[in-house]
């Protein structure tokens, strides 16, 4: 595996291989790509990595995901070429699960009453109907836990992982469509994290955080299976129409 792949762009390996297969006629226009399980076996990667590769291919206008039918080849080359899409939502969330689980465990031994009070306040703010405000309270909740460790590097890392989700076009494509877990799930899962921190339980805090972010990954898998590429298809159609106008 290359340094780039180890750096969080493993989906590109799959994208490049499938682009080459399409260009070489292995998968002609109109044919269906192999099933997700077959692709995970071929490339020896996880379902989330294959899912991110499919979304990246769709964003480039090469394939189309059809609900209940599979992923079909639309074109043999892209208008924009091999567009850099950066890191995907699944890889970011997996990294967050690994990091923030341990951050929560450390925070459980260091957090003070004022910091717990802030978390309680943020949990209440997550209930509001204003989606943007609830999302910001969610962001602040995770960063506040990092702040409880007193480690500036950890605080910066948690903040960067959170904000990276919307700096990366590939991650943003999934996350905007997926939305949140829903108010009830958000409150329940963050409430478990808070309870473990209040109990000063490192194991409880670690497990509650990991369980929460595992649920986020499952949510993204569910959404991308049937819906998340719809906006990408719309953008692809708009690019095609613009190209058609330019060629008239």
PEHU-V722775 format. One record per residue. N is the residue number from 1. RES is the residue in three letters. PHI is phi in whole degrees, -180 to 180 (none if undefined). Layout:
BEGIN
n;res;phi
N;RES;PHI
N;RES;PHI
END
This chain:
BEGIN
n;res;phi
1;UNK;none
2;UNK;-75
3;UNK;-62
4;UNK;-64
5;UNK;-65
6;UNK;-65
7;UNK;-81
8;UNK;110
9;UNK;-124
10;UNK;-61
11;UNK;-59
12;UNK;-64
13;UNK;-59
14;UNK;-70
15;UNK;-57
16;UNK;-63
17;UNK;-67
18;UNK;-73
19;UNK;-58
20;UNK;-64
21;UNK;-63
22;UNK;-64
23;UNK;-63
24;UNK;-89
25;UNK;85
26;UNK;-64
27;UNK;-122
28;UNK;-66
29;UNK;-57
30;UNK;97
31;UNK;-90
32;UNK;-94
33;UNK;-71
34;UNK;-57
35;UNK;-62
36;UNK;-54
37;UNK;-63
38;UNK;-65
39;UNK;-69
40;UNK;-64
41;UNK;-73
42;UNK;-63
43;UNK;-98
44;UNK;55
45;UNK;-131
46;UNK;-84
47;UNK;-57
48;UNK;-58
49;UNK;-67
50;UNK;-63
51;UNK;-62
52;UNK;-65
53;UNK;-64
54;UNK;-65
55;UNK;-65
56;UNK;-62
57;UNK;-63
58;UNK;-68
59;UNK;-64
60;UNK;-88
61;UNK;81
62;UNK;-89
63;UNK;-135
64;UNK;-138
65;UNK;-89
66;UNK;-111
67;UNK;-55
68;UNK;80
69;UNK;-118
70;UNK;122
71;UNK;-111
72;UNK;-115
73;UNK;-77
74;UNK;-102
75;UNK;-150
76;UNK;-95
77;UNK;-154
78;UNK;-103
79;UNK;-68
80;UNK;-96
81;UNK;76
82;UNK;-79
83;UNK;-73
84;UNK;-72
85;UNK;-108
86;UNK;71
87;UNK;-89
88;UNK;-89
89;UNK;-64
90;UNK;-67
91;UNK;-66
92;UNK;-63
93;UNK;-67
94;UNK;-62
95;UNK;-64
96;UNK;-63
97;UNK;-61
98;UNK;-66
99;UNK;-73
100;UNK;-71
101;UNK;-62
102;UNK;-71
103;UNK;-61
104;UNK;-63
105;UNK;-63
106;UNK;-67
107;UNK;-59
108;UNK;-61
109;UNK;-92
110;UNK;-118
111;UNK;-65
112;UNK;-110
113;UNK;-65
114;UNK;-63
115;UNK;-70
116;UNK;-65
117;UNK;-62
118;UNK;-63
119;UNK;-64
120;UNK;-62
121;UNK;-64
122;UNK;-66
123;UNK;-63
124;UNK;-64
125;UNK;-66
126;UNK;-69
127;UNK;-78
128;UNK;-68
129;UNK;-75
130;UNK;-67
131;UNK;-60
132;UNK;-63
133;UNK;-68
134;UNK;-65
135;UNK;-65
136;UNK;-66
137;UNK;-64
138;UNK;-61
139;UNK;-58
140;UNK;-63
141;UNK;-59
142;UNK;-67
143;UNK;-68
144;UNK;-63
145;UNK;-64
146;UNK;-63
147;UNK;-62
148;UNK;-66
149;UNK;-74
150;UNK;74
151;UNK;-106
152;UNK;-63
153;UNK;-68
154;UNK;-64
155;UNK;-60
156;UNK;-65
157;UNK;-67
158;UNK;-64
159;UNK;-63
160;UNK;-67
161;UNK;-60
162;UNK;-63
163;UNK;-74
164;UNK;-61
165;UNK;-58
166;UNK;-107
167;UNK;-82
168;UNK;-87
169;UNK;-57
170;UNK;-67
171;UNK;-65
172;UNK;-62
173;UNK;-58
174;UNK;-78
175;UNK;-67
176;UNK;-64
177;UNK;-71
178;UNK;-71
179;UNK;68
180;UNK;-95
181;UNK;-71
182;UNK;104
183;UNK;-60
184;UNK;-62
185;UNK;-66
186;UNK;-59
187;UNK;-68
188;UNK;-62
189;UNK;-71
190;UNK;-70
191;UNK;-64
192;UNK;-63
193;UNK;-62
194;UNK;-62
195;UNK;-60
196;UNK;-68
197;UNK;-67
198;UNK;-63
199;UNK;-81
200;UNK;55
201;UNK;-107
202;UNK;-59
203;UNK;-65
204;UNK;-64
205;UNK;-67
206;UNK;-60
207;UNK;-66
208;UNK;-65
209;UNK;-67
210;UNK;-64
211;UNK;-62
212;UNK;-60
213;UNK;-74
214;UNK;-65
215;UNK;-65
216;UNK;-62
217;UNK;-62
218;UNK;-63
219;UNK;-62
220;UNK;-65
221;UNK;-63
222;UNK;-62
223;UNK;-68
224;UNK;-69
225;UNK;-65
226;UNK;-127
227;UNK;-128
228;UNK;-65
229;UNK;-88
230;UNK;-61
231;UNK;-67
232;UNK;-62
233;UNK;-63
234;UNK;-61
235;UNK;-65
236;UNK;-63
237;UNK;-61
238;UNK;-63
239;UNK;-65
240;UNK;-64
241;UNK;-63
242;UNK;-64
243;UNK;-65
244;UNK;-64
245;UNK;-64
246;UNK;-71
247;UNK;-95
248;UNK;-71
END
